[in-house]
Amino acid sequence: MFDQEDKNTEKSCPGVSSRPDAALILYGAFAQTGMGGSVGQYDPKVQARKCKSDPIRNIRSDCPPMFVFQTHKDDPRYALLFCYELACHGVPYEIHTFEEGPHGGGLYDGKTEDSPLFEHTAQWAMLASSWLKEKGF
């Protein structure tokens, strides 16, 4: 939704695109509509409102290339569905899901309290860096 005007912004930059050149989607758990919910809990008005800002429902063919990473502590179906939609729209992407590691574990390198050590999962940062270099960053 990079081309939607922000009504809260005081200044605008005519002719300057707000489209990112690339995006890193980290940790998943970003879908707002679709899976989940309980019997008797569906509200069409709530669904319509959530759909307007749901990343999966707003993928277009002009979205930037995306690097997607998450662990399975975040439901991997969302990342898979997100990348499925990217593929359907012809948007370049790379996806990495790792079985081990909590949500929000940072680099997973064990160097801080907020970054527990998960050696295999820690490879995501190197993969992201390599991906960005391949994209010219």
N, CA, C and O atoms as CSV, one atom per row, in Angstrom:
chain,resi,resn,atom,element,x,y,z
A,1,MET,N,N,0.841,-1.193,0.000
A,1,MET,CA,C,0.000,0.000,0.000
A,1,MET,C,C,0.877,1.244,0.000
A,1,MET,O,O,0.511,2.271,0.572
A,2,PHE,N,N,2.031,1.147,-0.641
A,2,PHE,CA,C,3.006,2.227,-0.653
A,2,PHE,C,C,2.525,3.463,-1.399
A,2,PHE,O,O,3.080,4.545,-1.206
A,3,ASP,N,N,1.528,3.334,-2.230
A,3,ASP,CA,C,1.085,4.489,-3.011
A,3,ASP,C,C,-0.157,5.169,-2.448
A,3,ASP,O,O,-0.704,6.077,-3.075
A,4,GLN,N,N,-0.603,4.742,-1.280
A,4,GLN,CA,C,-1.756,5.376,-0.662
A,4,GLN,C,C,-1.299,6.587,0.136
A,4,GLN,O,O,-0.317,6.528,0.876
A,5,GLU,N,N,-2.016,7.665,-0.026
A,5,GLU,CA,C,-1.660,8.917,0.654
A,5,GLU,C,C,-1.881,8.802,2.157
A,5,GLU,O,O,-2.885,8.251,2.608
A,6,ASP,N,N,-0.941,9.324,2.919
A,6,ASP,CA,C,-1.048,9.366,4.372
A,6,ASP,C,C,-1.672,10.705,4.751
A,6,ASP,O,O,-1.045,11.754,4.605
A,7,LYS,N,N,-2.891,10.661,5.230
A,7,LYS,CA,C,-3.627,11.880,5.572
A,7,LYS,C,C,-3.005,12.621,6.753
A,7,LYS,O,O,-3.290,13.801,6.956
A,8,ASN,N,N,-2.157,11.946,7.536
A,8,ASN,CA,C,-1.546,12.555,8.709
A,8,ASN,C,C,-0.230,13.258,8.382
A,8,ASN,O,O,0.367,13.887,9.256
A,9,THR,N,N,0.220,13.159,7.154
A,9,THR,CA,C,1.486,13.768,6.765
A,9,THR,C,C,1.264,15.225,6.387
A,9,THR,O,O,0.355,15.546,5.621
A,10,GLU,N,N,2.102,16.102,6.928
A,10,GLU,CA,C,1.977,17.527,6.635
A,10,GLU,C,C,2.576,17.883,5.282
A,10,GLU,O,O,2.031,18.717,4.560
A,11,LYS,N,N,3.676,17.265,4.940
A,11,LYS,CA,C,4.369,17.583,3.696
A,11,LYS,C,C,4.293,16.402,2.748
A,11,LYS,O,O,4.298,15.246,3.172
A,12,SER,N,N,4.224,16.702,1.475
A,12,SER,CA,C,4.283,15.641,0.483
A,12,SER,C,C,5.434,15.933,-0.463
A,12,SER,O,O,5.935,17.056,-0.521
A,13,CYS,N,N,5.840,14.936,-1.186
A,13,CYS,CA,C,6.933,15.061,-2.147
A,13,CYS,C,C,6.411,14.647,-3.509
A,13,CYS,O,O,6.570,13.493,-3.905
A,14,PRO,N,N,5.785,15.576,-4.238
A,14,PRO,CA,C,5.252,15.223,-5.553
A,14,PRO,C,C,6.339,14.640,-6.450
A,14,PRO,O,O,7.455,15.156,-6.509
A,15,GLY,N,N,6.002,13.578,-7.134
A,15,GLY,CA,C,6.926,12.947,-8.059
A,15,GLY,C,C,7.916,11.997,-7.420
A,15,GLY,O,O,8.714,11.379,-8.124
A,16,VAL,N,N,7.887,11.864,-6.098
A,16,VAL,CA,C,8.793,10.955,-5.400
A,16,VAL,C,C,7.983,9.742,-4.948
A,16,VAL,O,O,7.009,9.870,-4.206
A,17,SER,N,N,8.396,8.585,-5.398
A,17,SER,CA,C,7.683,7.356,-5.063
A,17,SER,C,C,8.003,6.922,-3.634
A,17,SER,O,O,9.139,7.045,-3.175
A,18,SER,N,N,7.006,6.424,-2.955
A,18,SER,CA,C,7.227,5.869,-1.625
A,18,SER,C,C,7.382,4.345,-1.694
A,18,SER,O,O,7.439,3.678,-0.661
A,19,ARG,N,N,7.450,3.801,-2.910
A,19,ARG,CA,C,7.620,2.357,-3.083
A,19,ARG,C,C,9.033,1.962,-2.667
A,19,ARG,O,O,10.006,2.500,-3.196
A,20,PRO,N,N,9.154,1.029,-1.726
A,20,PRO,CA,C,10.497,0.566,-1.365
A,20,PRO,C,C,11.120,-0.212,-2.523
A,20,PRO,O,O,10.408,-0.806,-3.332
A,21,ASP,N,N,12.447,-0.205,-2.597
A,21,ASP,CA,C,13.146,-0.967,-3.631
A,21,ASP,C,C,13.161,-2.457,-3.313
A,21,ASP,O,O,13.299,-3.284,-4.214
A,22,ALA,N,N,13.021,-2.798,-2.052
A,22,ALA,CA,C,12.961,-4.185,-1.582
A,22,ALA,C,C,12.388,-4.161,-0.176
A,22,ALA,O,O,12.362,-3.120,0.479
A,23,ALA,N,N,11.928,-5.319,0.279
A,23,ALA,CA,C,11.362,-5.399,1.630
A,23,ALA,C,C,11.789,-6.699,2.295
A,23,ALA,O,O,11.823,-7.756,1.665
A,24,LEU,N,N,12.112,-6.602,3.568
A,24,LEU,CA,C,12.384,-7.785,4.380
A,24,LEU,C,C,11.197,-7.969,5.311
A,24,LEU,O,O,10.918,-7.113,6.151
A,25,ILE,N,N,10.507,-9.079,5.162
A,25,ILE,CA,C,9.342,-9.393,5.983
A,25,ILE,C,C,9.818,-10.419,7.011
A,25,ILE,O,O,10.104,-11.566,6.669
A,26,LEU,N,N,9.899,-9.993,8.271
A,26,LEU,CA,C,10.491,-10.818,9.310
A,26,LEU,C,C,9.471,-11.166,10.382
A,26,LEU,O,O,8.647,-10.331,10.758
A,27,TYR,N,N,9.524,-12.376,10.865
A,27,TYR,CA,C,8.748,-12.900,11.990
A,27,TYR,C,C,7.314,-13.288,11.676
A,27,TYR,O,O,6.646,-13.867,12.534
A,28,GLY,N,N,6.824,-13.000,10.512
A,28,GLY,CA,C,5.487,-13.469,10.159
A,28,GLY,C,C,4.388,-12.929,11.040
A,28,GLY,O,O,4.496,-11.833,11.591
A,29,ALA,N,N,3.330,-13.705,11.170
A,29,ALA,CA,C,2.169,-13.360,11.990
A,29,ALA,C,C,1.591,-12.015,11.591
A,29,ALA,O,O,1.219,-11.220,12.455
A,30,PHE,N,N,1.508,-11.749,10.285
A,30,PHE,CA,C,1.044,-10.451,9.828
A,30,PHE,C,C,-0.317,-10.497,9.162
A,30,PHE,O,O,-0.860,-9.437,8.851
A,31,ALA,N,N,-0.899,-11.663,8.925
A,31,ALA,CA,C,-2.201,-11.749,8.275
A,31,ALA,C,C,-3.298,-11.310,9.244
A,31,ALA,O,O,-3.265,-11.640,10.429
A,32,GLN,N,N,-4.239,-10.584,8.735
A,32,GLN,CA,C,-5.339,-10.098,9.572
A,32,GLN,C,C,-6.665,-10.748,9.217
A,32,GLN,O,O,-7.624,-10.684,9.986
A,33,THR,N,N,-6.714,-11.372,8.049
A,33,THR,CA,C,-7.961,-11.998,7.593
A,33,THR,C,C,-7.651,-13.411,7.128
A,33,THR,O,O,-6.486,-13.790,7.003
A,34,GLY,N,N,-8.668,-14.168,6.879
A,34,GLY,CA,C,-8.467,-15.511,6.326
A,34,GLY,C,C,-8.579,-16.581,7.384
A,34,GLY,O,O,-9.655,-16.808,7.937
A,35,MET,N,N,-7.466,-17.244,7.670
A,35,MET,CA,C,-7.473,-18.385,8.586
A,35,MET,C,C,-7.820,-17.940,10.003
A,35,MET,O,O,-7.655,-16.779,10.380
A,36,GLY,N,N,-8.302,-18.901,10.762
A,36,GLY,CA,C,-8.588,-18.621,12.163
A,36,GLY,C,C,-10.039,-18.231,12.376
A,36,GLY,O,O,-10.865,-18.331,11.469
A,37,GLY,N,N,-10.332,-17.792,13.568
A,37,GLY,CA,C,-11.700,-17.416,13.906
A,37,GLY,C,C,-12.467,-18.600,14.461
A,37,GLY,O,O,-12.086,-19.755,14.267
A,38,SER,N,N,-13.529,-18.301,15.139
A,38,SER,CA,C,-14.344,-19.336,15.750
A,38,SER,C,C,-15.726,-19.339,15.121
A,38,SER,O,O,-16.155,-18.355,14.518
A,39,VAL,N,N,-16.405,-20.448,15.270
A,39,VAL,CA,C,-17.774,-20.563,14.772
A,39,VAL,C,C,-18.632,-19.491,15.422
A,39,VAL,O,O,-18.572,-19.294,16.635
A,40,GLY,N,N,-19.422,-18.804,14.628
A,40,GLY,CA,C,-20.303,-17.761,15.144
A,40,GLY,C,C,-19.615,-16.437,15.395
A,40,GLY,O,O,-20.221,-15.542,15.984
A,41,GLN,N,N,-18.359,-16.278,14.965
A,41,GLN,CA,C,-17.623,-15.053,15.241
A,41,GLN,C,C,-17.350,-14.222,13.996
A,41,GLN,O,O,-16.634,-13.223,14.067
A,42,TYR,N,N,-17.902,-14.614,12.868
A,42,TYR,CA,C,-17.647,-13.878,11.622
A,42,TYR,C,C,-18.521,-12.632,11.559
A,42,TYR,O,O,-19.736,-12.705,11.741
A,43,ASP,N,N,-17.896,-11.492,11.300
A,43,ASP,CA,C,-18.605,-10.221,11.149
A,43,ASP,C,C,-18.156,-9.600,9.828
A,43,ASP,O,O,-17.001,-9.190,9.708
A,44,PRO,N,N,-19.049,-9.521,8.829
A,44,PRO,CA,C,-18.658,-8.994,7.520
A,44,PRO,C,C,-18.075,-7.582,7.571
A,44,PRO,O,O,-17.160,-7.278,6.807
A,45,LYS,N,N,-18.571,-6.725,8.437
A,45,LYS,CA,C,-18.041,-5.359,8.535
A,45,LYS,C,C,-16.615,-5.359,9.074
A,45,LYS,O,O,-15.760,-4.623,8.582
A,46,VAL,N,N,-16.363,-6.180,10.081
A,46,VAL,CA,C,-15.015,-6.289,10.641
A,46,VAL,C,C,-14.077,-6.878,9.588
A,46,VAL,O,O,-12.953,-6.408,9.418
A,47,GLN,N,N,-14.546,-7.911,8.883
A,47,GLN,CA,C,-13.732,-8.537,7.842
A,47,GLN,C,C,-13.374,-7.527,6.751
A,47,GLN,O,O,-12.225,-7.487,6.312
A,48,ALA,N,N,-14.313,-6.726,6.313
A,48,ALA,CA,C,-14.071,-5.726,5.262
A,48,ALA,C,C,-13.066,-4.681,5.729
A,48,ALA,O,O,-12.190,-4.277,4.965
A,49,ARG,N,N,-13.186,-4.241,6.985
A,49,ARG,CA,C,-12.252,-3.252,7.521
A,49,ARG,C,C,-10.832,-3.824,7.605
A,49,ARG,O,O,-9.872,-3.163,7.209
A,50,LYS,N,N,-10.703,-5.039,8.115
A,50,LYS,CA,C,-9.393,-5.668,8.239
A,50,LYS,C,C,-8.771,-5.948,6.868
A,50,LYS,O,O,-7.554,-5.855,6.707
A,51,CYS,N,N,-9.583,-6.281,5.910
A,51,CYS,CA,C,-9.096,-6.625,4.575
A,51,CYS,C,C,-8.393,-5.441,3.909
A,51,CYS,O,O,-7.474,-5.633,3.113
A,52,LYS,N,N,-8.816,-4.230,4.229
A,52,LYS,CA,C,-8.215,-3.040,3.622
A,52,LYS,C,C,-6.743,-2.885,3.976
A,52,LYS,O,O,-5.980,-2.308,3.201
A,53,SER,N,N,-6.329,-3.394,5.145
A,53,SER,CA,C,-4.935,-3.240,5.548
A,53,SER,C,C,-4.193,-4.573,5.680
A,53,SER,O,O,-3.058,-4.598,6.155
A,54,ASP,N,N,-4.808,-5.662,5.272
A,54,ASP,CA,C,-4.172,-6.972,5.357
A,54,ASP,C,C,-3.124,-7.107,4.255
A,54,ASP,O,O,-3.462,-7.020,3.074
A,55,PRO,N,N,-1.841,-7.322,4.624
A,55,PRO,CA,C,-0.792,-7.420,3.609
A,55,PRO,C,C,-1.070,-8.478,2.543
A,55,PRO,O,O,-0.793,-8.249,1.365
A,56,ILE,N,N,-1.607,-9.619,2.930
A,56,ILE,CA,C,-1.854,-10.691,1.962
A,56,ILE,C,C,-2.928,-10.283,0.961
A,56,ILE,O,O,-2.855,-10.653,-0.210
A,57,ARG,N,N,-3.912,-9.532,1.407
A,57,ARG,CA,C,-5.015,-9.130,0.519
A,57,ARG,C,C,-4.652,-7.928,-0.347
A,57,ARG,O,O,-5.426,-7.559,-1.230
A,58,ASN,N,N,-3.500,-7.313,-0.119
A,58,ASN,CA,C,-3.124,-6.109,-0.867
A,58,ASN,C,C,-1.886,-6.298,-1.738
A,58,ASN,O,O,-1.268,-5.317,-2.149
A,59,ILE,N,N,-1.522,-7.527,-2.021
A,59,ILE,CA,C,-0.386,-7.788,-2.902
A,59,ILE,C,C,-0.789,-7.470,-4.335
A,59,ILE,O,O,-1.863,-7.846,-4.804
A,60,ARG,N,N,0.118,-6.760,-5.016
A,60,ARG,CA,C,-0.087,-6.404,-6.425
A,60,ARG,C,C,1.189,-6.738,-7.193
A,60,ARG,O,O,2.238,-6.973,-6.594
A,61,SER,N,N,1.095,-6.758,-8.498
A,61,SER,CA,C,2.257,-7.120,-9.312
A,61,SER,C,C,3.381,-6.087,-9.252
A,61,SER,O,O,4.511,-6.395,-9.631
A,62,ASP,N,N,3.098,-4.869,-8.785
A,62,ASP,CA,C,4.147,-3.852,-8.691
A,62,ASP,C,C,4.757,-3.747,-7.286
A,62,ASP,O,O,5.464,-2.784,-6.987
A,63,CYS,N,N,4.485,-4.729,-6.432
A,63,CYS,CA,C,5.115,-4.764,-5.115
A,63,CYS,C,C,6.622,-4.997,-5.287
A,63,CYS,O,O,7.047,-5.611,-6.265
A,64,PRO,N,N,7.417,-4.513,-4.351
A,64,PRO,CA,C,8.873,-4.714,-4.453
A,64,PRO,C,C,9.246,-6.169,-4.176
A,64,PRO,O,O,8.447,-6.910,-3.604
A,65,PRO,N,N,10.445,-6.586,-4.575
A,65,PRO,CA,C,10.921,-7.922,-4.212
A,65,PRO,C,C,10.946,-8.063,-2.693
A,65,PRO,O,O,11.198,-7.094,-1.977
A,66,MET,N,N,10.683,-9.273,-2.209
A,66,MET,CA,C,10.580,-9.477,-0.766
A,66,MET,C,C,11.381,-10.682,-0.303
A,66,MET,O,O,11.410,-11.728,-0.952
A,67,PHE,N,N,12.025,-10.503,0.835
A,67,PHE,CA,C,12.719,-11.567,1.549
A,67,PHE,C,C,11.854,-11.870,2.774
A,67,PHE,O,O,11.597,-10.981,3.586
A,68,VAL,N,N,11.409,-13.105,2.908
A,68,VAL,CA,C,10.497,-13.485,3.990
A,68,VAL,C,C,11.197,-14.490,4.900
A,68,VAL,O,O,11.701,-15.516,4.443
A,69,PHE,N,N,11.221,-14.180,6.192
A,69,PHE,CA,C,11.830,-15.049,7.196
A,69,PHE,C,C,10.924,-15.145,8.417
A,69,PHE,O,O,10.325,-14.156,8.841
A,70,GLN,N,N,10.833,-16.340,8.971
A,70,GLN,CA,C,10.179,-16.525,10.257
A,70,GLN,C,C,10.486,-17.910,10.795
A,70,GLN,O,O,10.962,-18.784,10.071
A,71,THR,N,N,10.207,-18.095,12.073
A,71,THR,CA,C,10.302,-19.418,12.678
A,71,THR,C,C,8.894,-19.995,12.753
A,71,THR,O,O,7.907,-19.304,12.501
A,72,HIS,N,N,8.822,-21.254,13.098
A,72,HIS,CA,C,7.513,-21.907,13.157
A,72,HIS,C,C,6.737,-21.568,14.425
A,72,HIS,O,O,5.606,-22.025,14.595
A,73,LYS,N,N,7.333,-20.767,15.325
A,73,LYS,CA,C,6.563,-20.273,16.467
A,73,LYS,C,C,5.484,-19.309,15.982
A,73,LYS,O,O,4.431,-19.175,16.604
A,74,ASP,N,N,5.761,-18.638,14.860
A,74,ASP,CA,C,4.726,-17.898,14.149
A,74,ASP,C,C,4.167,-18.885,13.137
A,74,ASP,O,O,4.928,-19.590,12.474
A,75,ASP,N,N,2.884,-18.943,13.013
A,75,ASP,CA,C,2.246,-19.913,12.134
A,75,ASP,C,C,2.837,-19.809,10.725
A,75,ASP,O,O,2.631,-18.797,10.056
A,76,PRO,N,N,3.569,-20.832,10.257
A,76,PRO,CA,C,4.216,-20.743,8.942
A,76,PRO,C,C,3.226,-20.667,7.789
A,76,PRO,O,O,3.604,-20.294,6.678
A,77,ARG,N,N,1.978,-21.012,8.031
A,77,ARG,CA,C,0.996,-20.948,6.939
A,77,ARG,C,C,0.831,-19.524,6.423
A,77,ARG,O,O,0.555,-19.330,5.239
A,78,TYR,N,N,0.997,-18.518,7.294
A,78,TYR,CA,C,0.855,-17.139,6.842
A,78,TYR,C,C,1.965,-16.755,5.877
A,78,TYR,O,O,1.701,-16.140,4.844
A,79,ALA,N,N,3.204,-17.110,6.201
A,79,ALA,CA,C,4.324,-16.810,5.300
A,79,ALA,C,C,4.161,-17.567,3.988
A,79,ALA,O,O,4.423,-17.023,2.916
A,80,LEU,N,N,3.730,-18.818,4.073
A,80,LEU,CA,C,3.520,-19.604,2.856
A,80,LEU,C,C,2.417,-19.011,2.003
A,80,LEU,O,O,2.554,-18.921,0.783
A,81,LEU,N,N,1.322,-18.604,2.635
A,81,LEU,CA,C,0.227,-17.982,1.894
A,81,LEU,C,C,0.663,-16.647,1.298
A,81,LEU,O,O,0.320,-16.328,0.160
A,82,PHE,N,N,1.415,-15.875,2.065
A,82,PHE,CA,C,1.920,-14.596,1.591
A,82,PHE,C,C,2.782,-14.805,0.342
A,82,PHE,O,O,2.610,-14.111,-0.660
A,83,CYS,N,N,3.701,-15.756,0.407
A,83,CYS,CA,C,4.593,-16.013,-0.732
A,83,CYS,C,C,3.845,-16.646,-1.899
A,83,CYS,O,O,4.202,-16.420,-3.055
A,84,TYR,N,N,2.825,-17.424,-1.617
A,84,TYR,CA,C,1.981,-17.955,-2.683
A,84,TYR,C,C,1.355,-16.797,-3.463
A,84,TYR,O,O,1.332,-16.804,-4.693
A,85,GLU,N,N,0.855,-15.816,-2.737
A,85,GLU,CA,C,0.242,-14.653,-3.396
A,85,GLU,C,C,1.291,-13.832,-4.145
A,85,GLU,O,O,1.016,-13.324,-5.232
A,86,LEU,N,N,2.494,-13.696,-3.574
A,86,LEU,CA,C,3.562,-13.010,-4.301
A,86,LEU,C,C,3.830,-13.723,-5.619
A,86,LEU,O,O,3.949,-13.078,-6.661
A,87,ALA,N,N,3.925,-15.047,-5.580
A,87,ALA,CA,C,4.167,-15.830,-6.797
A,87,ALA,C,C,3.027,-15.660,-7.796
A,87,ALA,O,O,3.269,-15.524,-8.996
A,88,CYS,N,N,1.804,-15.667,-7.315
A,88,CYS,CA,C,0.645,-15.494,-8.205
A,88,CYS,C,C,0.661,-14.143,-8.908
A,88,CYS,O,O,0.151,-14.013,-10.021
A,89,HIS,N,N,1.243,-13.141,-8.264
A,89,HIS,CA,C,1.303,-11.793,-8.830
A,89,HIS,C,C,2.632,-11.509,-9.535
A,89,HIS,O,O,2.847,-10.403,-10.032
A,90,GLY,N,N,3.519,-12.500,-9.580
A,90,GLY,CA,C,4.792,-12.337,-10.263
A,90,GLY,C,C,5.791,-11.460,-9.536
A,90,GLY,O,O,6.691,-10.891,-10.153
A,91,VAL,N,N,5.634,-11.350,-8.219
A,91,VAL,CA,C,6.546,-10.535,-7.421
A,91,VAL,C,C,7.732,-11.408,-7.005
A,91,VAL,O,O,7.524,-12.478,-6.432
A,92,PRO,N,N,8.970,-10.980,-7.276
A,92,PRO,CA,C,10.135,-11.765,-6.850
A,92,PRO,C,C,10.186,-11.871,-5.321
A,92,PRO,O,O,9.925,-10.901,-4.609
A,93,TYR,N,N,10.525,-13.054,-4.839
A,93,TYR,CA,C,10.619,-13.244,-3.389
A,93,TYR,C,C,11.549,-14.400,-3.075
A,93,TYR,O,O,11.863,-15.228,-3.930
A,94,GLU,N,N,11.979,-14.429,-1.829
A,94,GLU,CA,C,12.719,-15.559,-1.284
A,94,GLU,C,C,12.134,-15.818,0.093
A,94,GLU,O,O,11.898,-14.878,0.853
A,95,ILE,N,N,11.897,-17.083,0.423
A,95,ILE,CA,C,11.292,-17.417,1.715
A,95,ILE,C,C,12.185,-18.383,2.484
A,95,ILE,O,O,12.754,-19.316,1.916
A,96,HIS,N,N,12.296,-18.137,3.797
A,96,HIS,CA,C,13.027,-19.022,4.699
A,96,HIS,C,C,12.202,-19.167,5.970
A,96,HIS,O,O,11.961,-18.190,6.679
A,97,THR,N,N,11.775,-20.381,6.250
A,97,THR,CA,C,11.112,-20.653,7.526
A,97,THR,C,C,11.973,-21.650,8.293
A,97,THR,O,O,12.470,-22.624,7.726
A,98,PHE,N,N,12.141,-21.399,9.571
A,98,PHE,CA,C,12.980,-22.241,10.410
A,98,PHE,C,C,12.125,-22.835,11.516
A,98,PHE,O,O,11.285,-22.157,12.107
A,99,GLU,N,N,12.353,-24.106,11.783
A,99,GLU,CA,C,11.549,-24.814,12.768
A,99,GLU,C,C,11.763,-24.300,14.187
A,99,GLU,O,O,10.813,-24.234,14.968
A,100,GLU,N,N,12.988,-23.939,14.529
A,100,GLU,CA,C,13.311,-23.586,15.913
A,100,GLU,C,C,13.511,-22.085,16.112
A,100,GLU,O,O,14.000,-21.384,15.226
A,101,GLY,N,N,13.122,-21.612,17.291
A,101,GLY,CA,C,13.331,-20.226,17.691
A,101,GLY,C,C,12.030,-19.529,18.001
A,101,GLY,O,O,11.038,-19.720,17.298
A,102,PRO,N,N,12.021,-18.717,19.051
A,102,PRO,CA,C,10.800,-17.995,19.426
A,102,PRO,C,C,10.544,-16.809,18.504
A,102,PRO,O,O,11.438,-16.375,17.777
A,103,HIS,N,N,9.344,-16.298,18.538
A,103,HIS,CA,C,9.009,-15.067,17.814
A,103,HIS,C,C,9.873,-13.933,18.362
A,103,HIS,O,O,10.037,-13.791,19.574
A,104,GLY,N,N,10.414,-13.138,17.462
A,104,GLY,CA,C,11.165,-11.958,17.889
A,104,GLY,C,C,12.525,-12.253,18.467
A,104,GLY,O,O,13.016,-11.479,19.288
A,105,GLY,N,N,13.152,-13.339,18.073
A,105,GLY,CA,C,14.446,-13.709,18.628
A,105,GLY,C,C,15.632,-12.983,18.027
A,105,GLY,O,O,16.778,-13.361,18.271
A,106,GLY,N,N,15.377,-11.955,17.254
A,106,GLY,CA,C,16.462,-11.159,16.690
A,106,GLY,C,C,17.351,-11.974,15.775
A,106,GLY,O,O,16.876,-12.648,14.862
A,107,LEU,N,N,18.639,-11.905,16.028
A,107,LEU,CA,C,19.603,-12.619,15.183
A,107,LEU,C,C,19.725,-14.096,15.565
A,107,LEU,O,O,20.336,-14.872,14.829
A,108,TYR,N,N,19.159,-14.491,16.691
A,108,TYR,CA,C,19.221,-15.877,17.174
A,108,TYR,C,C,20.665,-16.335,17.351
A,108,TYR,O,O,20.977,-17.511,17.165
A,109,ASP,N,N,21.538,-15.404,17.711
A,109,ASP,CA,C,22.962,-15.711,17.836
A,109,ASP,C,C,23.421,-15.891,19.279
A,109,ASP,O,O,24.598,-16.163,19.517
A,110,GLY,N,N,22.517,-15.746,20.243
A,110,GLY,CA,C,22.846,-15.958,21.648
A,110,GLY,C,C,23.693,-14.871,22.279
A,110,GLY,O,O,24.172,-15.046,23.399
A,111,LYS,N,N,23.891,-13.761,21.599
A,111,LYS,CA,C,24.780,-12.712,22.113
A,111,LYS,C,C,24.097,-11.739,23.069
A,111,LYS,O,O,24.772,-10.980,23.765
A,112,THR,N,N,22.777,-11.753,23.110
A,112,THR,CA,C,22.051,-10.905,24.054
A,112,THR,C,C,20.906,-11.709,24.658
A,112,THR,O,O,20.543,-12.776,24.162
A,113,GLU,N,N,20.355,-11.183,25.722
A,113,GLU,CA,C,19.240,-11.856,26.393
A,113,GLU,C,C,18.030,-11.999,25.470
A,113,GLU,O,O,17.291,-12.981,25.547
A,114,ASP,N,N,17.836,-11.009,24.600
A,114,ASP,CA,C,16.694,-11.028,23.683
A,114,ASP,C,C,16.943,-11.843,22.422
A,114,ASP,O,O,16.053,-11.971,21.581
A,115,SER,N,N,18.144,-12.394,22.284
A,115,SER,CA,C,18.505,-13.155,21.092
A,115,SER,C,C,19.042,-14.519,21.492
A,115,SER,O,O,20.255,-14.714,21.561
A,116,PRO,N,N,18.140,-15.472,21.758
A,116,PRO,CA,C,18.601,-16.794,22.173
A,116,PRO,C,C,19.377,-17.479,21.046
A,116,PRO,O,O,19.205,-17.155,19.870
A,117,LEU,N,N,20.221,-18.416,21.421
A,117,LEU,CA,C,21.041,-19.104,20.432
A,117,LEU,C,C,20.269,-20.251,19.777
A,117,LEU,O,O,19.855,-21.207,20.433
A,118,PHE,N,N,20.096,-20.122,18.488
A,118,PHE,CA,C,19.582,-21.174,17.626
A,118,PHE,C,C,20.456,-21.111,16.376
A,118,PHE,O,O,20.181,-20.352,15.446
A,119,GLU,N,N,21.513,-21.922,16.373
A,119,GLU,CA,C,22.559,-21.815,15.362
A,119,GLU,C,C,22.020,-21.909,13.937
A,119,GLU,O,O,22.387,-21.107,13.079
A,120,HIS,N,N,21.164,-22.872,13.689
A,120,HIS,CA,C,20.633,-23.034,12.330
A,120,HIS,C,C,19.757,-21.837,11.942
A,120,HIS,O,O,19.883,-21.311,10.836
A,121,THR,N,N,18.883,-21.414,12.835
A,121,THR,CA,C,17.989,-20.284,12.563
A,121,THR,C,C,18.776,-18.996,12.367
A,121,THR,O,O,18.352,-18.119,11.614
A,122,ALA,N,N,19.916,-18.875,13.038
A,122,ALA,CA,C,20.739,-17.661,12.936
A,122,ALA,C,C,21.236,-17.402,11.519
A,122,ALA,O,O,21.701,-16.302,11.221
A,123,GLN,N,N,21.145,-18.383,10.656
A,123,GLN,CA,C,21.583,-18.211,9.271
A,123,GLN,C,C,20.719,-17.220,8.493
A,123,GLN,O,O,21.108,-16.767,7.417
A,124,TRP,N,N,19.545,-16.883,9.036
A,124,TRP,CA,C,18.641,-16.007,8.292
A,124,TRP,C,C,19.291,-14.668,7.970
A,124,TRP,O,O,19.084,-14.131,6.882
A,125,ALA,N,N,20.074,-14.118,8.896
A,125,ALA,CA,C,20.658,-12.790,8.686
A,125,ALA,C,C,21.680,-12.810,7.543
A,125,ALA,O,O,21.724,-11.882,6.735
A,126,MET,N,N,22.493,-13.857,7.477
A,126,MET,CA,C,23.453,-13.990,6.385
A,126,MET,C,C,22.719,-14.155,5.049
A,126,MET,O,O,23.117,-13.580,4.036
A,127,LEU,N,N,21.654,-14.942,5.063
A,127,LEU,CA,C,20.861,-15.142,3.852
A,127,LEU,C,C,20.226,-13.823,3.396
A,127,LEU,O,O,20.207,-13.521,2.203
A,128,ALA,N,N,19.716,-13.052,4.336
A,128,ALA,CA,C,19.111,-11.759,3.999
A,128,ALA,C,C,20.156,-10.801,3.439
A,128,ALA,O,O,19.897,-10.094,2.465
A,129,SER,N,N,21.332,-10.780,4.051
A,129,SER,CA,C,22.411,-9.918,3.583
A,129,SER,C,C,22.829,-10.288,2.165
A,129,SER,O,O,23.015,-9.415,1.318
A,130,SER,N,N,22.971,-11.561,1.917
A,130,SER,CA,C,23.346,-12.043,0.586
A,130,SER,C,C,22.270,-11.685,-0.436
A,130,SER,O,O,22.582,-11.274,-1.554
A,131,TRP,N,N,21.013,-11.841,-0.053
A,131,TRP,CA,C,19.885,-11.506,-0.934
A,131,TRP,C,C,19.911,-10.026,-1.285
A,131,TRP,O,O,19.744,-9.659,-2.448
A,132,LEU,N,N,20.118,-9.182,-0.292
A,132,LEU,CA,C,20.184,-7.746,-0.542
A,132,LEU,C,C,21.345,-7.392,-1.480
A,132,LEU,O,O,21.194,-6.549,-2.365
A,133,LYS,N,N,22.494,-8.032,-1.286
A,133,LYS,CA,C,23.635,-7.787,-2.181
A,133,LYS,C,C,23.300,-8.175,-3.610
A,133,LYS,O,O,23.650,-7.460,-4.549
A,134,GLU,N,N,22.622,-9.306,-3.780
A,134,GLU,CA,C,22.215,-9.741,-5.118
A,134,GLU,C,C,21.244,-8.753,-5.763
A,134,GLU,O,O,21.169,-8.652,-6.987
A,135,LYS,N,N,20.507,-8.031,-4.930
A,135,LYS,CA,C,19.552,-7.039,-5.429
A,135,LYS,C,C,20.221,-5.684,-5.658
A,135,LYS,O,O,19.567,-4.734,-6.087
A,136,GLY,N,N,21.513,-5.592,-5.376
A,136,GLY,CA,C,22.254,-4.363,-5.655
A,136,GLY,C,C,22.381,-3.400,-4.486
A,136,GLY,O,O,22.714,-2.233,-4.691
A,137,PHE,N,N,22.127,-3.855,-3.277
A,137,PHE,CA,C,22.236,-2.991,-2.103
A,137,PHE,C,C,23.567,-3.177,-1.421
A,137,PHE,O,O,23.839,-2.530,-0.410
